[in-house]
């Protein structure tokens, strides 16, 4: 099936929203394909939108950001690196301890034990303040290591994992065995290995090594972990509530993430789009149509069709090609590209290969024949309206002649910076009302704004320099077109967020999830020791 | 559930089409509700269609057809009636013999045995020519009784029945027990009791009684029975092929039907609408969109949506209210009401109760606020476009963000006389092509034109007179708005068709199907003996 299969899950009475890591991992994989052939940006005439209200942003600079111009981090922490090398056996066991503790949020399996494992590990490492933080759902974990330093880093963690079908796994998902993978090396195979316990515990290994080697940390650390990421982080805002002022005093937020390709490439993404996800429903009522149940189809002559009503309501929102939104003001609030973002786009446009992306997606052409910079701009700055699903009436084989009483669609709208999810939904509501679809119900299922960090922020600069030391940052994108609720960090706490890092893993939300621990000779991706050393460097680079 | 639940079934490689009796039975039940309060036809302004191409037919006569003006049939066949009365035990056993032989076409249960039972019964009664007629599906049965008479009646029969869930039945569905029903009388409960073995075998009882009492029949009889009615009669045209010239020489066609309400009312319908039923499908292809599988929803910015394409294609075919078809020429070929039909409509309009129909359908208002004659005219002469079902993408609970590669809808169009199903579908195709939806696939699942008999035809006149003798024909409608492939008789063979009759039954396609055999004192519907006597009268009335 598709690249984005997501199963529905519930916790308590909440319907799940988005999962941060899903979007990031899957879109990261796709984005990796962006590197490839070189195609000159073409000036394609945008016929279908000539009279449309979609803004046409211009790139007004020829400057291009090149991450290679940021010198590799050159701090020397040999003593700590050597401690990390000596402790590799213990460090691997730490990962295995976390991975052997199931913590399936959707099924409430092992959640409390895992939360306590996180808390007690923080305490053992030397965090002076640790606590389990109750929420409306699964508890969070807070930890504070006050080094009396000038700078503070907020570490976002998730301690929950996806469910498993053990029979699909080559190695039992909660045994965390070390397995040889041809062409890659030794990998740790377990649910949560890469999403997200592996890199998170690796960071704590690094932190412990710094403390043990030097007696303290070069920066202060705050950890705020949740146990509901795989449920769409419904209560993370609540966790932030508890510590908002302290969290906002940090200098940046970091989400430990294995984002190297097997060959070692790192593509950085400095933001995500927001989203508003809603259901539209038409049902017979006072306006007409069958109110209680389907009726015989021959009555269409006298009875309105809720299905056609939904179809017309949806159709009224877009141009006939489905690609331009006709809702009044829907494009108005898009924040234009900043000069910084233009430079980033000029940078990535040099290697942009639309044909490679289309091959991966199995798509023959992009809308309006977009290529090159035009495609990048549309992808990053367009607000979209997409029907994720629609259903009504008889959907089996053959003939059944009914006039259904109910029709429903799932719709998502991806929101570039500047567009608020509730305002977007209000515009949809107004549009429907103004077009005579007052009775079409909207049900919001999820919504949050975009998140954006600046490449100029000290944390991002430090990250690029560190990544350039251990690997090579090939591209820095202003954002992913996918969505994750990172606005909690970037917009609410006003912190730059880095959610890329050394390390390679795969199989998130799938069988045989793994994290690379010991790469084969010649493999470009970092192993556990190198990852941990890069984390050490990141702490010091941020401290500078 | 709705009033028109139909399950999908296949036979051989054919997908099923429509079932004659389903439409007739269910719509007959609804139509029965038309009798009730008296409401003056209102001249409602038809705002939404003011500029639409829908023709506005005028009733240009004030004459109203009143079936009561046709004198009850007064032929006296006492000798035959008495034979029928004496033979009631044997006649009931004949019905039971047929009902105890399962003949479930969808499951190929008992089909060949039932076909032979029909054939051998015809032979035993005295039909000189009887044969099992192979088809591409289940066999047909042909029988000819040549009385050397001037007139010939073609009897349409179906010997197959719907499947059963025995656990849902108060009495085993193939035991055909006689059961006492409060307020009604003794009923025969079995699958097929009323749909359609009961009335059909009752007709043969009557025929046998006439032959035994008089040595012959007053008219010639041809029987052409099929075993696939519940599959949509896919091979009935093939059966007609075999005997077309002989069948066309008949003076009318008769479908034995229990169409009395429990109180004894008979509403006659002289025709049905045709139908074309098709699927519309949009799928990613050379035009754009994902070709092979769903992709991540964030790619809507660059990738066309087949789902929106289908929605836009459907929306382009109707006015925003979904009630006027915008396909070029789609209304052009509707045959205007004949003067005869106007008189019939004037007749039924006097008792038309739109509010009662709306209560039954659970509908608050009819389209355009139609009432009275306007509603009747729209119902009988409108060509409709109705979405029976639509589906695409994720239809489960909660959030899943995908851009689906495939979207499908089931659409039916009810066709008043004058509109050919294939021409209608060709207009849909042209419309889609002209509006840029060349890639939207149309798959025809079923299609046939309307059927219409004249109230002036000798067979219909004879039927009304006979029904007026044994009961009372309250209303004669030009047609049902539902569909059945009766065009085989009316249009292809050019025969008037009567598909109403004395007798009451219920539960077609449902558990506890029954036919009333011995009404309680005071019950208005006919019992088996009266039904058989009315059939005797019909043969003689047609002979006159």
Interface residues (C-beta under 8 A of the other chain):
Chain A: X1 X2 X3 X4 X5 X6 X8 X9 X10 X15 X16 X17 X18 X23 X26 X27 X30 X232 X273 X275 X277 X284 X285 X286 X287 X288 X289 X290 X291 X292 X293 X294 X295 X296 X297 X298 X299 X300 X301 X302 X303 X304 X305 X307 X308 X309 X311 X312 X314 X315 X316 X318 X320 X321 X322 X323 X357 X361 X362 X363 X364 X365 X366 X367 X370 X375 X378 X379 X380 X382 X384 X385 X386 X387 X388 X389 X390 X391 X392 X393 X394 X395 X396 X397 X398 X399 X400 X401 X402 X403 X404 X405 X407 X408 X410 X412 X414 X435 X436 X445 X446 X480 X481 X482 X483
Chain B: X1 X2 X3 X4 X5 X6 X7 X8 X9 X10 X15 X16 X17 X18 X23 X26 X27 X30 X232 X273 X275 X277 X284 X285 X286 X287 X288 X289 X290 X291 X292 X293 X294 X295 X296 X297 X298 X299 X300 X301 X302 X303 X304 X305 X307 X308 X309 X311 X312 X314 X315 X316 X318 X320 X321 X322 X323 X357 X361 X362 X363 X364 X365 X366 X367 X370 X375 X378 X379 X380 X382 X384 X385 X386 X387 X388 X389 X390 X391 X392 X393 X394 X395 X396 X397 X398 X399 X400 X401 X402 X403 X404 X407 X408 X410 X412 X414 X435 X436 X445 X446 X480 X481 X482 X483
